[in-house]
Amino acid sequence: MTDKLPYGVIKRQDGKYVLKPSYSYQSLLMAARIGDWHFTKPYEDYTELLSRIGLDCKVNIIMFSTKLSHTNYSENDYVLDKIDIYRNGSLIYTVNDGITVIKRASSFGLRQLVYNYMVNIGILNTVINEYIEFMKEPYMNAEAGKPEKRMIFVEYSKECLKNFKELKLYNNLKEVLTNWRFDQESNYLEEALLKVSRKTLNDFINSDYDLYDKIHNISLLKYEGGENRGKILFCGPPSLIGDFVHFKEGIQLRDSRRLRTIRKLLEICIGDIYLLANEECIYGFGKVVNEIPANSFFIKFKGQGSWELANGNLNTVMHVSYGLPSLSKLDSDKENFLQKSGEIFESKGNYDKVWDFIDKAKRQRHGTMVVITDKAEKESERLNKNSFTIVPNEMNDLELVYGLTSIDGAVMLDHFGKCYSIGCILDGTTESNVGDSSRGARFNSALRYIHYCMNKQYKILIVVVSEDGMTNVLTKDDILTS
């Protein structure tokens, strides 16, 4: 580290370099204009952006600068000046070079050449980490009197991608964000997300018109006071049971005047019945009984302003809530549930039967909560004043499970699939550090109850299904990491 610290950076007593506590956002922007290093804006922006699409990862910042070469090199060559590495918000490492020449004679641009150099010397590890370029800007080094180029890369672990099957939205986001520049507009994060979600949907169909806006506007429409829960399948005519209802005249998707008509028809879509569409129009409806063709995709509306795009393999490509997209986690997958259940209950239980109950409960429109604990009988008795305690029973009928989960409160099962209580209002700890203020009441109630059970040394797992259909499998690990 040189004697002269970067603008706004101080050295703590423990030897780490951090931003001054009083350092303001505006002063950082000014620092960027005059060429001083900082990490706050890319750190905050990418932490927020990746979190919004559902990724849980820590962001590191790596910045490097180059300056024009000395006179004995070609005027198009650059000499590597220094590399600053920030991890966990602290400047931990600086490489001062001033010797290595980055030649421009290659077909690669300067960014790629420096990137490759950093990979070769081990500063960047592309096996375990992802990298997105945040900024590349020329500036004048006042001391040297020469133009330089500075670049910033955002680094985060690939581990955060393991809980997702379908990454088309994420890959589109990386493409859009390459060469992102500083922007003072307050809504440019939302604009980037909107651009990506529009591209992700429209890539499935021709780009002659904006299908994304049409779908989102349909999601906002109510019919006789009811929210939209219908489905549109985009494909050629699939195999159907019974009559295939084919309209004499298709309903054009690009015609905004027909959106209310489409919304009305979506009320038909109950169970396996879909509106059927091609790239231009809604052409009929029918009940799909065979596998959905792999080259097709469908839209599933999940309430006002909420919808999902899924591919023919039934993998959710993105979930959209009021215009902003997110990836769909594997937390609702059976394999993930079985893994967590086996860890909690030490492989003693009938998890397939419990999963069948949860899978049926997930169809509940208003969201629900399923508690699985080895103390189900004891807890049902303790909470009987705020629940309906029942004779332990295995619930196998779909309509019955749907009815049980339609009322407020949780359903309590043991890890063998027996139900002990319905409409159960959970109590739990009131400690201020338990919960997440950005999540809903059902989610936080589950965390508080898990905390209570941890103190009692009960084995506990809670599946929370939100109103928009998102599913979270919560365990004691979610308390320890919150």
Backbone torsions as a table, in degrees:
resi	resn	phi	psi	omega
1	MET	NA	133.0	179.4
2	THR	-74.6	163.8	-179.8
3	ASP	-65.3	-34.9	-179.0
4	LYS	-87.1	112.7	-177.6
5	LEU	-77.2	153.0	174.6
6	PRO	-58.7	155.2	-178.2
7	TYR	-55.7	124.3	176.4
8	GLY	83.3	3.9	-177.9
9	VAL	-106.3	137.3	177.1
10	ILE	-124.6	160.0	178.4
11	LYS	-101.9	122.5	179.3
12	ARG	-79.9	170.0	-180.0
13	GLN	-64.0	-27.4	179.4
14	ASP	-81.5	2.3	176.6
15	GLY	93.8	-6.2	-179.9
16	LYS	-84.5	151.0	178.2
17	TYR	-103.5	125.2	-177.4
18	VAL	-137.4	167.4	175.3
19	LEU	-69.6	148.6	173.2
20	LYS	-60.0	138.5	-177.1
21	PRO	-56.9	-32.6	-176.9
22	SER	-90.6	8.2	-173.7
23	TYR	-68.5	125.4	-174.2
24	SER	-95.5	160.0	178.6
25	TYR	-62.4	-42.0	-178.3
26	GLN	-65.5	-37.8	179.1
27	SER	-67.4	-29.9	175.9
28	LEU	-68.0	-40.4	176.8
29	LEU	-61.6	-41.0	177.1
30	MET	-63.7	-39.2	178.2
31	ALA	-60.7	-38.8	179.4
32	ALA	-63.4	-38.8	-177.5
33	ARG	-66.5	-34.9	-177.6
34	ILE	-93.9	1.8	171.4
35	GLY	95.9	6.0	179.0
36	ASP	-79.2	147.3	-178.8
37	TRP	-72.5	146.3	169.0
38	HIS	-158.3	161.4	-179.7
39	PHE	-125.1	-7.6	-170.6
40	THR	-61.6	-46.8	-174.5
41	LYS	-65.9	-52.3	177.3
42	PRO	-62.5	-34.6	178.9
43	TYR	-62.8	-49.4	-178.3
44	GLU	-68.7	-43.9	-176.2
45	ASP	-63.8	-45.6	-176.4
46	TYR	-76.1	-32.8	174.4
47	THR	-60.4	-44.5	179.2
48	GLU	-68.5	-44.7	-175.4
49	LEU	-64.6	-47.5	-179.4
50	LEU	-66.7	-34.4	176.4
51	SER	-65.2	-38.7	-178.6
52	ARG	-63.4	-34.0	179.8
53	ILE	-88.8	2.5	172.1
54	GLY	104.9	5.7	-179.8
55	LEU	-89.9	134.1	178.5
56	ASP	-108.7	96.4	-175.4
57	CYS	-150.8	154.1	175.5
58	LYS	-92.3	136.1	-176.1
59	VAL	-100.1	133.0	171.4
60	ASN	-113.7	154.4	-177.7
61	ILE	-119.3	129.8	176.0
62	ILE	-123.7	123.4	-176.1
63	MET	-123.5	138.8	176.6
64	PHE	-138.2	152.6	179.5
65	SER	-128.4	149.1	173.8
66	THR	-128.7	153.7	176.2
67	LYS	-128.6	159.3	178.0
68	LEU	-59.0	143.9	-174.7
69	SER	-68.9	167.0	175.2
70	HIS	-69.3	170.4	-172.4
71	THR	-64.8	-21.1	-178.6
72	ASN	-81.5	2.4	175.4
73	TYR	-114.6	167.4	176.6
74	SER	-61.6	146.1	-177.4
75	GLU	-65.5	-16.3	178.6
76	ASN	-91.4	-3.4	178.9
77	ASP	-85.9	153.3	177.3
78	TYR	-122.7	146.4	174.8
79	VAL	-102.4	130.3	177.9
80	LEU	-64.8	125.7	-176.8
81	ASP	-90.8	-67.3	179.5
82	LYS	-157.9	162.3	176.5
83	ILE	-128.4	124.8	176.9
84	ASP	-108.8	132.1	-178.7
85	ILE	-118.5	121.7	178.0
86	TYR	-111.4	125.4	174.7
87	ARG	-130.7	135.6	-177.1
88	ASN	55.1	36.8	174.6
89	GLY	80.2	6.3	-178.0
90	SER	-124.1	144.3	174.4
91	LEU	-78.7	109.7	-172.8
92	ILE	-107.0	-16.9	-171.8
93	TYR	-158.5	136.8	176.0
94	THR	-132.6	130.4	174.6
95	VAL	-105.3	115.4	174.4
96	ASN	-100.8	121.7	-175.3
97	ASP	-112.8	-86.1	-179.7
98	GLY	77.7	5.5	-177.9
99	ILE	-122.2	-47.6	-174.4
100	THR	-60.8	129.3	-179.0
101	VAL	-99.4	128.1	175.1
102	ILE	-100.9	103.2	-174.1
103	LYS	-80.0	138.6	179.6
104	ARG	-90.0	1.8	-176.5
105	ALA	-68.2	-22.0	-179.1
106	SER	-69.0	161.4	176.5
107	SER	-71.7	-15.8	177.6
108	PHE	-75.3	149.5	172.2
109	GLY	-75.7	171.6	-178.3
110	LEU	-58.9	-42.1	-178.9
111	ARG	-58.1	-47.0	-177.8
112	GLN	-67.5	-36.1	-179.9
113	LEU	-65.2	-46.6	179.1
114	VAL	-66.7	-39.7	178.1
115	TYR	-58.5	-48.1	179.7
116	ASN	-62.1	-38.6	179.0
117	TYR	-62.3	-44.1	-178.9
118	MET	-67.3	-32.6	175.0
119	VAL	-67.0	-42.7	-176.5
120	ASN	-65.3	-35.3	-178.9
121	ILE	-91.1	2.2	171.5
122	GLY	89.1	7.9	177.3
123	ILE	-74.2	-38.6	176.1
124	LEU	-104.0	134.0	179.3
125	ASN	-119.4	96.8	-175.6
126	THR	-77.4	-7.8	178.4
127	VAL	-75.3	-41.0	-175.1
128	ILE	-109.1	-12.0	-175.3
129	ASN	-124.1	155.6	171.4
130	GLU	-103.6	150.1	179.8
131	TYR	-135.5	133.5	174.6
132	ILE	-128.6	134.3	177.4
133	GLU	-76.2	129.7	179.5
134	PHE	-96.6	-42.1	-172.9
135	MET	-152.8	146.2	168.8
136	LYS	-142.1	119.1	-176.5
137	GLU	-143.0	140.0	171.3
138	PRO	-81.7	150.2	174.9
139	TYR	-156.9	168.7	-178.5
140	MET	-103.1	123.9	174.5
141	ASN	-80.0	110.1	-173.4
142	ALA	-65.1	-35.1	-177.6
143	GLU	-71.5	-44.9	-177.6
144	ALA	-83.9	-21.3	-178.7
145	GLY	70.8	25.0	-178.5
146	LYS	-129.6	148.9	175.8
147	PRO	-71.6	145.6	177.9
148	GLU	-132.8	172.0	173.0
149	LYS	-130.5	134.2	178.5
150	ARG	-120.9	142.9	-178.1
151	MET	-134.4	146.8	179.5
152	ILE	-125.2	131.5	174.9
153	PHE	-117.5	140.9	174.8
154	VAL	-100.2	129.1	-177.3
155	GLU	-117.0	136.9	173.6
156	TYR	-154.3	157.5	-171.9
157	SER	-74.7	141.7	174.7
158	LYS	-67.9	-13.7	-179.9
159	GLU	-57.9	-30.5	-176.8
160	CYS	-70.6	-10.5	-179.3
161	LEU	-93.6	-5.4	-170.1
162	LYS	-70.1	-20.7	-176.8
163	ASN	-91.2	17.9	-176.7
164	PHE	-129.8	133.5	177.4
165	LYS	-84.1	-44.6	-171.0
166	GLU	-110.6	119.4	-173.3
167	LEU	-117.0	20.3	-179.5
168	LYS	-60.4	-43.6	178.2
169	LEU	-60.6	-44.8	-180.0
170	TYR	-62.6	-45.2	-179.9
171	ASN	-63.6	-37.6	175.6
172	ASN	-65.1	-36.7	179.2
173	LEU	-64.0	-44.3	178.7
174	LYS	-60.6	-38.8	179.9
175	GLU	-66.0	-41.4	-179.3
176	VAL	-67.8	-34.6	-172.5
177	LEU	-85.9	-8.3	177.9
178	THR	-61.7	132.1	-177.6
179	ASN	64.4	30.5	173.0
180	TRP	-62.9	142.5	-179.7
181	ARG	-118.7	165.8	178.3
182	PHE	-60.1	138.8	-176.6
183	ASP	-145.3	128.7	-178.1
184	GLN	-90.4	-5.5	-179.7
185	GLU	-66.6	135.8	-174.0
186	SER	-72.2	-20.4	-173.6
187	ASN	-110.9	18.2	-174.4
188	TYR	-74.4	-19.4	172.4
189	LEU	-66.8	-45.1	177.8
190	GLU	-62.5	-39.7	179.6
191	GLU	-64.2	-38.8	178.2
192	ALA	-65.0	-43.4	179.2
193	LEU	-65.1	-41.0	178.8
194	LEU	-63.7	-41.7	178.5
195	LYS	-60.9	-41.9	-178.5
196	VAL	-69.0	-44.0	-178.6
197	SER	-67.0	-36.2	177.0
198	ARG	-64.3	-44.0	179.1
199	LYS	-64.6	-40.5	-177.5
200	THR	-61.7	-43.6	179.0
201	LEU	-72.7	-48.1	-174.4
202	ASN	-67.9	-20.3	176.2
203	ASP	-65.9	-22.6	179.4
204	PHE	-77.4	-12.3	-175.3
205	ILE	-140.7	175.4	179.5
206	ASN	-67.2	155.2	-175.8
207	SER	-97.9	22.6	-179.4
208	ASP	-69.2	-24.7	176.3
209	TYR	-144.9	166.2	-174.2
210	ASP	-91.8	92.3	179.2
211	LEU	-64.9	-32.0	-176.6
212	TYR	-56.8	-49.9	-179.1
213	ASP	-62.7	-36.7	-179.7
214	LYS	-65.0	-45.7	-179.5
215	ILE	-63.9	-43.4	-178.0
216	HIS	-66.1	-39.2	178.0
217	ASN	-64.9	-36.7	176.2
218	ILE	-63.4	-37.1	-178.4
219	SER	-65.5	-23.0	-178.3
220	LEU	-85.3	-14.9	-175.0
221	LEU	-83.4	139.0	173.3
222	LYS	-103.1	156.8	175.4
223	TYR	-126.1	115.4	-176.3
224	GLU	50.3	42.0	177.1
225	GLY	83.7	-7.9	-177.5
226	GLY	-93.1	146.7	178.2
227	GLU	-81.6	160.3	-174.0
228	ASN	-79.4	124.4	176.1
229	ARG	-129.3	20.3	-175.4
230	GLY	-85.5	-177.3	-176.5
231	LYS	-140.7	142.8	174.8
232	ILE	-123.1	124.0	178.2
233	LEU	-104.0	123.7	179.2
234	PHE	-100.2	104.9	179.7
235	CYS	-173.0	176.0	169.4
236	GLY	-72.7	170.5	-177.2
237	PRO	-55.8	116.6	177.3
238	PRO	-80.9	176.0	174.5
239	SER	-72.8	130.6	-173.7
240	LEU	-126.6	151.6	170.8
241	ILE	-90.2	138.7	178.2
242	GLY	72.4	-156.3	-177.2
243	ASP	-77.3	138.5	171.8
244	PHE	-94.6	113.1	-177.2
245	VAL	-82.5	111.4	-175.8
246	HIS	-113.5	120.3	180.0
247	PHE	-69.6	140.8	176.1
248	LYS	-62.2	-36.8	179.7
249	GLU	-127.7	122.7	-178.3
250	GLY	-66.6	155.3	178.8
251	ILE	-98.4	112.5	-173.0
252	GLN	-65.9	127.1	179.8
253	LEU	-72.4	-30.4	-176.8
254	ARG	-77.9	-10.0	-178.3
255	ASP	-89.1	105.3	-177.4
256	SER	-62.1	-20.8	179.9
257	ARG	-72.5	-14.5	-177.7
258	ARG	-99.7	4.8	-176.0
259	LEU	-64.8	-38.6	178.7
260	ARG	-67.6	-31.8	175.8
261	THR	-64.9	-44.3	178.4
262	ILE	-63.1	-42.5	178.5
263	ARG	-59.1	-40.2	179.5
264	LYS	-63.7	-42.9	-179.2
265	LEU	-66.7	-26.6	-179.8
266	LEU	-64.9	-17.6	175.8
267	GLU	-66.4	-18.4	177.8
268	ILE	-71.4	-24.8	-168.6
269	CYS	-78.8	85.6	177.4
270	ILE	-115.1	135.4	-179.8
271	GLY	66.3	-121.9	-176.9
272	ASP	-96.3	15.6	178.3
273	ILE	-87.9	130.1	-178.7
274	TYR	-123.3	147.9	158.4
275	LEU	-72.4	140.7	-177.0
276	LEU	-109.8	134.9	-174.5
277	ALA	-141.9	153.6	165.5
278	ASN	-110.5	-164.9	-175.8
279	GLU	-70.3	-10.4	-176.3
280	GLU	-113.9	-34.0	-169.9
281	CYS	-154.6	162.9	167.2
282	ILE	-81.2	121.3	-174.3
283	TYR	-112.8	-2.7	178.2
284	GLY	167.8	-165.3	174.4
285	PHE	-152.9	159.4	-179.5
286	GLY	-176.4	173.4	-179.1
287	LYS	-98.6	118.5	-178.5
288	VAL	-84.6	124.4	-177.2
289	VAL	-115.0	-24.9	177.2
290	ASN	-97.8	178.2	179.0
291	GLU	-62.6	140.7	176.6
292	ILE	-67.4	133.1	-178.8
293	PRO	-54.3	140.3	-175.0
294	ALA	-62.4	-29.0	-177.5
295	ASN	-89.2	12.0	180.0
296	SER	-104.3	175.5	172.3
297	PHE	-150.4	163.7	179.7
298	PHE	-143.8	155.9	177.2
299	ILE	-107.0	130.8	176.9
300	LYS	-119.8	115.4	179.1
301	PHE	-83.2	136.8	-171.8
302	LYS	-127.4	30.5	-178.7
303	GLY	118.2	175.1	-174.4
304	GLN	-61.8	123.8	178.3
305	GLY	74.3	6.8	-175.8
306	SER	-126.4	130.3	178.9
307	TRP	-157.6	164.7	-179.5
308	GLU	-128.5	148.0	170.1
309	LEU	-109.0	125.0	179.3
310	ALA	-128.8	150.6	179.5
311	ASN	-92.1	179.9	-176.6
312	GLY	-64.6	-17.7	176.0
313	ASN	-86.3	7.1	179.0
314	LEU	68.6	16.6	174.8
315	ASN	-86.1	128.9	179.4
316	THR	-73.0	119.5	-179.8
317	VAL	-77.2	-43.9	176.6
318	MET	-159.4	150.8	172.3
319	HIS	-108.2	133.1	-178.3
320	VAL	-117.6	127.7	176.6
321	SER	-126.3	112.9	-178.3
322	TYR	49.9	46.1	171.1
323	GLY	93.0	-14.9	-175.8
324	LEU	-109.6	133.8	-171.8
325	PRO	-92.8	160.9	170.3
326	SER	-149.7	158.1	175.3
327	LEU	-75.9	158.5	179.3
328	SER	-103.6	119.2	-177.3
329	LYS	-74.6	164.4	176.3
330	LEU	-84.6	6.2	-176.2
331	ASP	-59.4	-22.5	179.3
332	SER	-90.2	-2.2	-178.8
333	ASP	-74.1	146.6	179.8
334	LYS	-62.3	-42.7	-177.5
335	GLU	-60.5	-41.9	-179.6
336	ASN	-65.7	-42.2	178.1
337	PHE	-62.6	-44.6	-179.6
338	LEU	-62.1	-39.1	180.0
339	GLN	-63.9	-47.5	-179.1
340	LYS	-67.0	-38.0	179.0
341	SER	-63.4	-43.3	179.3
342	GLY	-61.8	-36.6	179.1
343	GLU	-69.3	-41.8	-176.8
344	ILE	-71.6	-47.3	-173.2
345	PHE	-100.9	11.1	174.6
346	GLU	56.2	42.4	174.3
347	SER	64.6	17.3	177.6
348	LYS	-107.1	101.4	-179.8
349	GLY	162.6	170.7	177.1
350	ASN	-107.0	78.4	-171.4
351	TYR	-72.0	-27.3	177.2
352	ASP	-64.1	-40.9	178.8
353	LYS	-67.5	-41.1	177.3
354	VAL	-62.6	-40.9	179.3
355	TRP	-63.2	-39.9	178.6
356	ASP	-57.7	-41.0	178.1
357	PHE	-63.0	-47.2	-178.3
358	ILE	-64.2	-42.3	-177.9
359	ASP	-61.1	-37.1	177.3
360	LYS	-73.5	-38.9	-179.8
361	ALA	-66.3	-24.7	-178.8
362	LYS	-64.9	-18.7	-179.6
363	ARG	-79.4	-4.7	-179.9
364	GLN	-65.1	125.7	-173.5
365	ARG	-66.7	-32.9	-171.6
366	HIS	-97.1	11.3	-177.5
367	GLY	79.5	160.9	-179.3
368	THR	-161.6	178.0	179.7
369	MET	-144.1	128.0	179.9
370	VAL	-117.0	120.5	179.9
371	VAL	-100.3	128.1	176.2
372	ILE	-119.6	119.7	-178.4
373	THR	-147.6	151.9	176.6
374	ASP	-76.1	-6.4	177.4
375	LYS	-112.7	34.6	-175.9
376	ALA	-60.2	-43.7	-178.5
377	GLU	-65.7	-46.5	-178.9
378	LYS	-63.5	-43.9	-178.1
379	GLU	-70.8	-34.7	177.6
380	SER	-62.7	-40.1	177.6
381	GLU	-67.7	-40.2	-179.9
382	ARG	-65.0	-35.7	-175.9
383	LEU	-99.2	17.1	-170.4
384	ASN	-66.4	-20.6	178.3
385	LYS	-73.1	-19.0	-179.5
386	ASN	-120.9	35.7	-179.5
387	SER	-164.1	177.8	173.1
388	PHE	-112.4	99.9	179.3
389	THR	-77.5	134.9	-177.6
390	ILE	-124.7	163.8	172.5
391	VAL	-65.2	126.3	-177.0
392	PRO	-48.2	129.3	-172.9
393	ASN	-152.9	148.9	174.2
394	GLU	-91.2	125.0	-177.4
395	MET	-100.7	110.4	-176.4
396	ASN	-111.4	-15.4	-176.2
397	ASP	-85.8	128.8	-176.9
398	LEU	-58.5	-46.9	-177.4
399	GLU	-65.6	-34.5	179.6
400	LEU	-68.7	-44.4	178.6
401	VAL	-62.8	-41.6	178.7
402	TYR	-59.5	-41.7	179.4
403	GLY	-68.2	-41.0	-179.3
404	LEU	-61.2	-34.1	-176.0
405	THR	-94.4	4.1	-177.2
406	SER	-84.4	-15.3	179.8
407	ILE	-95.1	162.0	178.8
408	ASP	-61.4	153.2	177.9
409	GLY	97.6	170.1	-176.1
410	ALA	-91.9	160.9	169.6
411	VAL	-105.8	132.9	-176.1
412	MET	-110.7	124.2	179.0
413	LEU	-121.4	159.3	165.4
414	ASP	-93.2	177.7	-174.3
415	HIS	-80.0	6.8	173.0
416	PHE	-106.3	1.3	174.4
417	GLY	96.6	6.0	178.0
418	LYS	-85.4	137.9	-180.0
419	CYS	-95.7	133.3	-177.3
420	TYR	-116.0	-23.3	-173.5
421	SER	-157.4	144.3	174.8
422	ILE	-128.0	161.0	-179.8
423	GLY	58.8	33.6	-171.8
424	CYS	-84.3	123.0	175.8
425	ILE	-91.7	115.2	-174.1
426	LEU	-82.3	141.1	169.0
427	ASP	-102.7	-174.8	-179.7
428	GLY	166.1	-171.0	-177.8
429	THR	-67.4	150.8	175.6
430	THR	-111.0	15.7	179.8
431	GLU	-62.4	137.8	-172.7
432	SER	-68.6	-21.8	-177.1
433	ASN	-89.5	4.1	178.0
434	VAL	-104.2	121.0	179.7
435	GLY	123.7	174.4	-178.3
436	ASP	-137.2	111.7	-175.2
437	SER	-64.4	-17.7	-179.8
438	SER	-84.4	-7.3	-178.4
439	ARG	-106.3	170.6	-174.8
440	GLY	-79.9	175.7	-176.5
441	ALA	-64.0	-39.1	-178.3
442	ARG	-62.9	-44.3	-179.6
443	PHE	-62.2	-46.6	-177.7
444	ASN	-71.3	-33.5	175.1
445	SER	-61.3	-40.0	178.4
446	ALA	-63.7	-44.5	179.9
447	LEU	-62.6	-41.1	-179.4
448	ARG	-66.6	-38.2	179.3
449	TYR	-69.4	-38.4	176.3
450	ILE	-61.3	-40.0	179.2
451	HIS	-62.5	-41.5	176.7
452	TYR	-59.6	-46.6	-178.4
453	CYS	-66.5	-33.3	176.4
454	MET	-60.6	-44.2	-180.0
455	ASN	-64.2	-28.8	178.0
456	LYS	-88.4	-3.5	-177.9
457	GLN	62.8	33.8	172.9
458	TYR	-85.5	149.9	173.2
459	LYS	-87.7	128.0	-168.8
460	ILE	-147.5	141.1	174.2
461	LEU	-146.0	132.8	-179.2
462	ILE	-125.0	131.3	174.7
463	VAL	-103.7	119.1	-179.6
464	VAL	-107.8	121.7	176.2
465	VAL	-109.4	115.3	-178.0
466	SER	-80.6	170.8	-178.3
467	GLU	-63.7	-27.6	179.6
468	ASP	-87.3	6.1	175.0
469	GLY	92.2	-5.0	178.6
470	MET	-71.2	140.4	-175.5
471	THR	-119.5	133.1	175.3
472	ASN	-124.6	131.7	173.9
473	VAL	-101.5	110.3	-172.9
474	LEU	-105.3	136.7	177.1
475	THR	-134.9	-175.6	179.2
476	LYS	-61.7	-24.0	178.2
477	ASP	-61.9	-31.8	179.9
478	ASP	-71.9	-23.6	174.4
479	ILE	-77.0	-43.7	-176.0
480	LEU	-67.1	-26.7	-177.5
481	THR	-101.8	-3.8	-177.5
482	SER	-85.0	NA	NA
